[in-house]
Amino acid sequence: MKYQAADPKGKILELLRKCMIKRTETLTDPAIVDMIDIPTLLEHINTYITRFYITTNEGHDSDASVKETSKLLFICVQRIVVKKKYSILNYLDHLPENSHIVLYVKRCVRAVGKRNTTGDEKTPDGTPPFMEEMEKLFARIDDDIFSGAVEDLYNFMDIHPEQNANLEQFMSKCIYASLIRKAFVEIRKCRLERKPLIPGDSVRRILPEETLSYLDKNNQIIACIDEFTALLSGSPAATLGQPHQKSTPPS
């Protein structure tokens, strides 16, 4: 930002933009995206856009360097959204809800959702696209309620509130429906207070202490069984301390 302010037509800023182009090209790789400090990146982008882009009528009267840099930053955000999808909303807690970057990220998430549902109105197996998306989210919840799927489902509904009827349809068949509703309240509370939530935190916070204790003990038993089985099988990929599937709350 200091080069944009001090020397907008200088060689250093031009070189930085070339580096940004190369870096942006790598954002098609999910592994690269996972390595990025997304909250810090979004904060810096928001600061730049607010200072140099929005203050000049959303770029209409900006000089060429601001337009070009802003374009690269927007492309960067778009590519991260494509890889993170609804989970990108988990990284916005430290930013004002009406800030330009938050509004832009949500617009990108909606665009990705619409792009995934354009063309045929139904998937090859006859399932409407939004229903298929929700089915995947509930399958993840059923597999591991602490995986972050509950937060992703909340984000999905934040972007697509018109899908509430379909949500209720899935909820009626989900054994964790009560936990999900309570977790939604916790997520909303944290969002209003701008408190970060790691995947699964919303569920952990609403569970009774005895349930959490039960899960911890159960996971320890599963870990011991997995390690013992690995030793018996002699599998080279199986080692002590290898991550194992977590237990979910007893129904």
N, C-alpha and C positions, 0 to 999 in steps of 0.2 A: 504493500500500500504506500510505503514511503516513496517508492520510485514512481508510482502513478501520480502522486501529489507533486513531487519535486521535478521530475523529468519525464512527462508522459510520452514524449516522442523519442526518448533516448534508446540507445542500443541495449542497455541492461534489461529494460522492460520487454523489448522485442525478444531477447534471449530467453527471458522467463516464460514468455508465451509459448515459445517453441518447446521448452521443457514441459509445460503444461499439456501441450498437444500429445507429446510422447507418453506422458503419464496417463492421460485420459484414455489413450488407446489400450492400456493394460487393464482397464476397469471392466472388460468383458470376462475377466478371469475371476470367479468367485473367491478363490484363495487370496488374490490380491486385495479384493474388497474387504475380506475379513480381517486383513492386517491394518486397515485404516482406522485411525481414531476419528470415527464419524462425528461425534458431538463437537469436537474441536474444529474439525473441517467445516462443518455447517455454520458454526459460530463465526469463523473467519470469513466465510463466503457472505454471510448475512451482513457483517460489518462493512465489507467492501461494497456490496450492492447498495446498502443504505447510504454510504458516504458518497459514492461516485456515480451511481446509476439512478437511484430513485430521486435524488435531489435535483436532477435535470430532466424532469418530466418523463421518468421511466425510460431514459436512454434516447429519447427523440432528439434532444439537443446536445447529447454528449459528443465528445470528440471521438475520433475513430479508435483510439487506443482503449478507451473505456468500453465502447461497444464490442470490440474484439475480445477483450479480457472477460467481459460479462458473458459473452456467448460461450466461451470455453468453460466458465464456471457453471453455467446452466447445463451444458452437456455433461459435465462431470456429475452433477446432481442427478440428471436423468439416468445415467448408466448405473449409478449406485442404487437408485430406486428400482431399476429393472432387476437387479440381483437380490436386493433385500426385500422387495415387495412390501407387504403390510408391516413387517417388523421394523422398517425404517422409522415408523412413528414412535418407536420406543426411544429414539435418540433425540427427541425434540423437547424433552421435559425442561431443559434449562433455558429455552427460548420463549419469548412472548407468543401467545397463540395467534396474535394478529400481525406478527412480524412477517416480512416479505418472504423469508426463506421457508417458514412453516407453511404459509399459504401456497407457496410454489411446490414444496414437496408433496403436499396433499393433492394438489392439482395433477402432479406427475403420477401419483399412486392411482388416482381415478382414471387417468389416461391409460395406464398399464392394465387396469381392470377392464376397461372398455375394449382395449385392443385384444385382450384374451377372450372376449365374448362376442366380437364382431364376426361377420361371415355367417356360418351356420348358426341357427338359433339353438341347436342342440349338439351335444358331443356325439361321437360315433355310436355310443351305446344308448342314445336317446335321452341323456340327462341334460337339463338346462345348465349352461356353463357356471352360473353363480351357485347353483345347487351342488355341482361337482366340486367347486372350490370349498364350499362349506362342509361337504362330506369328507374332504381330505383333512380339514382342520379338526373335525370331530374325531376322525380316525386317529390323528396324532394325540388328541386329548385322551382317548381311550387307551392308547399305547403307553403314554407317559404324561400324566397331567402336569408334571413339573418341567416339561420340555420347552415351555414358552408358547405352546399352542394356544393357551387360554388368552394370553396377551395378544397374540396374532388374531384370534377371533374377535377380541374387543376392537382391535384396529380395523379389521374388516368391516365390522358394523359401524364404526365411526365414519368410514368412507362410504358405505352403502347402507344407510339407515332404512332405505326402502325394502331391504331384505328381511325386515323384522318378522314377517309372517313365516318365512322359510326358517328363520332362526328358531322360532317357537316349535316348528314341526320337528326339527332335530332335537331340540331340548326335551320334547315329550318322550323321546326314545333313549335319552342319555342318562346313565346312572349317576353322573356327576353334575346334573343340571343345577342342583341346589348350591353346590360348591362354585360352579361357574358364575351364577348370579351374584353370590357374595364376593367373588373375586372381581367381578366387573365394578362393584361398588368401591372396592379397595383401589382398583386401577384409576377410577375416576377421581377419587380422593387424592391420590398421589399426583395425578396430572394437574389438578387444581393447585396443589401445594408445590408443584414443580419438583417433586422428589423422584429420583431415578428408581427404576425397577429392573432387576435382572430377571431373566427368564425363570418363571415358576414362583417368583417372590410373592405375587398376588395371592397364590393358593396357600403358600406356607404361612402367610401372615394371618389367615383366617382359620387355620386348623387348630383345634385344641392341643394343648401341650402334650397330653397323653397320646394323641394320634401321631404327633411328630416323633415322640419317643419310640412308639411302636414301629414307625417306618425306619428310623435309624437302626434299631435292633434288627429288623427284618433285612435291611440292606446289608448289614454286617454279616448276617448268616448267608445271604445269597453270595456275597463276596467270597466267603470261606469255601462254599460249595463250588463256585466257579474256579477258584484257585486249585482246589483239590482235584477237580475233574481235569483241569489243564495238566496237572502233574501226572495223573494217571494216563492221559492220552499221549503225553510226550509231544504235544504240538509246539513247534518252535515259535509260533506267533502268540501262543498263550503264555503270559508271564505273570508273576505275582504282582498284584496291584493293578492289573489290567482293568479299565473301566467296565462296569457291568450295568445292566438295565436296572433302573430304580423301581422300587415298589410304588404302587399307587395306593391312595387311601382305601381302607376296606369299605365296601359298600354295605 
